[in-house]
Amino acid sequence: MSKFGELIAGSIPVLLDFYTDWNESSTAMHPVLRDVAAALGDKARVIKIDIDKNQELAEALRVKGLPTLMIYKSGEMVWRQSGEQDANTLIGLLQEYV
């Protein structure tokens, strides 16, 4: 979990996508997240976290529905939503914290 603290501690916003490969809604978000990362470049980070490989973190953050998306800025969670989102919505949200 200390690596998680390092991931979210920076001054640029970090979009976390909690997913699994067996969840259809999760896999549907992969191209959307690629578009978000491409649009924002180095102004934000997009990190995908497989909950099957990171169960302790998913439990600590109470991830129930998939996909669950969170935005962190300077170590603080500033936004959280479960379910699919479109690229424009996510880009707009991240730009608020750039």
N, C-alpha and C positions, 0 to 999 in steps of 0.2 A: 504493500500500500504506500510505501514511501515514494516509489516511482510515480504513483498517481499524484501525490502532492507536488512533485516536480513538474508534472505535465500541466497542471492547472495554475501554477504559481505565477506564470509570466504575465506581462502587461498586455499581450495581445490576446483577443478572445479565442477560446478553444471550444469547438463544437464536438461533443462526444456523442457517438451513436452506439448504443448498446443493442446488440443483435445476436442472432444465431443463424447458421446456414440452413437450418431446417424450417425456419419461419418465412413464409412467402412475403409478408409485408416487409420484413427485415431485408430480404434480398432485393426487393423492389426499390429500396432506398439507395442501393449502391451506386447506380448511375446518377441519381440526384445529388448525392454527396460528392461525386467526382466533379460535377458541374459547379457546385458551390465552391469546392477547393480551387478549381481552375479560375473562377470568376474573382475570387478574393486574393489569390496568390499568397504573398507573404504577410498580408494584413491580418490573417486569421489562420488557425490550424483546424483541420478536421481529422478526428481520430476515431477509428472504429474499434469497439471493444466487444469481443466475442464472450458472451456471458457463460458459455460452457467452459471456457478456459479461465474465466475470472469470476467464479461464483462468489467468492468472499467479497469482492468489491461490489458486485451487483446486489448482494444481500445488504451490505452496509448502506448502499444508496437507495434501498427499497425499490429496485427495478422489478416491476410486476408485468406490465404489458410490453409488447415488442412491436416495432422498435421503440425505444425510449431515447429521446434526444435531450441533451443538456448543453447549456452554454455557461462556461466559467470565464470569469475575468478576474485577474489578480487573486486567485484562490477562492473566490466567492461564486456560488451558483447564482446566475442572474436570470436564467430562463430554463424551463423544463416542460416537456410535452411528450406524451405517448401517442404513437400512431404515425402514419405517413404524413409527410409535409412536402410541399413543392419547393423547388430550388429558389424561386424568387422570394418566397416567404423567409426562408432560412438566410438568404443573402441579405435581405432587408434587416432581419433581426441582428445578424452579426455586425452589419455596418453601424448599427446604433452604438456598439461597444468598441469600435475601432478607434 
